[in-house]
Amino acid sequence: MLLSFSRFRFLSSSFFLSFNPHSTIHSRSYSHFIPNPDDAVSLFNSMLHKRPIPPVFEFNQILGSLAKTKNYNIAISLSKRMEFRGIERDIFTLNILLNCFCQLHQMRFTFSVLGKIFKMGHQPDTVTMTTLMRGRIAYAWELFDEMHNRGL
């Protein structure tokens, strides 16, 4: 019993010693945030050429990073490339797109993505609804400010 416990402790410590969370491979594969848009696009392109194609959540991490750095047009463009390549977009991908279109005040496209969510059989979640409400509220405030500036 003592032998197996010490072996377990040895295995555990060797695992943590060999696991480097700052290694290049780990950072590139599981990064939650890529601050440089050029690096994000480069990583996206390299993922498109991998066989088999990586799971959609890895693409979502790149799109999410682009959205966080306010590179909405790039995120939208890469999402279109995913669709063109036949990579199935999930509810998370579509929520990122909703956010991008809301931030760009493209409400027609926002509701188009919402229609796609329904068409694909996904159920809107809390993120979907919150994004839509924030987009509409921001749009309403801008409209109010414009009317106020015009003296209406």
N, C-alpha and C positions, 0 to 999 in steps of 0.2 A: 504494500500500500504506500509506504513512504517512497519507495523507488518510483512508482508511477506518478506520484505527486511531484517529485523533483524533476522527472522527465517532462511533465507538463509545464513546469516552471521554466525549464530550459527551452522547450519548444516555443513557449510564449515569448520569452525574452529574445530568442533568436529571430522570431518573426518581426518583432518591433524594431530590432536592430537592422534588419534587412529592408524594412519598409521605410522609404524616404518620401514623405509627402511633398517635398519640394523638388523631386526629380522631374526632368523634362517630360518623360512619358506620362507620369501621373498628372502633371499640370495640364498637358495638352489634351488628355483623354477625359478628365473629370472636372475641369475648371468650371466654376460657376460664373465667372466674370472675366471677360477679355476686354481690357480697357481700350486697346488700340483697334480701330475699325479695320485697318489693313491686315493685322494679324488675324482678326475674325474671318475676313473674307478669304485669306490664304488657307486657314484651317478648314473652312467650309469647302473650298475647292479640292483640297486634298482628301477630304472625307467623301466627296462625290466619286473619286477615282478608286476608293478602296473596294475590295471584293471580299466578303459580302459588304454591302453598304451598311454603315453603322445604324443603330436604332434611332428612331426619330427624336428621342429625348436628347441625344447628343447635338442634333441640329437645333433643337429648341434652346439649348444652352447658349448657342452662338447667337440666335435671333434675339433671345432675352438680353444678352450682353449688349447687342447693338441698340436695342430699345432703351436700355438703361443709360446709355451714353448719348441718347437723343439722335441716333443715326437711323431714324425711322424709314427713310427712303431706301437705305441699303437693306434693312431687315425685310422690307416688303419685296424688294427685288430678289433677294435670296430665297424667300418663300415661294415666289413664282417659279424660280429655277427648280425648287424641290418638287413642285407640282408637275412641271414639265418633264422632270426625270422619273415621275411615277412614284415618288416617295410619299407615302400616305401621311397626310397631316392630321394630327389629333386635336383634341379640344384645347390643349396647351398651346399648340402652334397657332390655332385660330384666335385664342385669347390674346396672344402677342400681336397678331395682326390687327385685332380690334383696337388694342391700345395704340398701335402706330397710327391707324387711320383717325382715331379720336384726337390724338396729339396734333395731327396735321389738319384737323378740322374738316376732314373729308367724310362727312356723315353719310353720304350716299354709299360710299364704299364700306363704311362701318356696318350699315344695315345689310349690305350685300354679303358680308362675311357672316353676319348673324343668320341670314337665310341659308348660307352654306352649312352652318352648324346644324340647323334643323334638317336640311336635306341629307346630310351625312348620317343622320340618326343620333347625333350627340345631344345631350341635354345641357342647356346653359347652366353653368354653376354660379357660385357666388362671385367669382372673379369676373365672369362674363357680365353679370348684371351690374356689379360695381363699376366696371369699366364703362359700360354704356351710360350709367347715371352720371359719372364724372364727365364724360364727353359731352353729354347734353347740357349739364350745368355750366361747363366752361363755355360752350357755344352760346348759351343764354346770356351769360355775363358779358361776353364780347358784344353781342347784339344790343344789350342794355347800354353798355358804354358808348357804342356807336350812336345809338339814338340820343343819348344824353349829350354827347358832343355836338350833335346836329341841332340840339335844342328842341327835340320832339318830346 
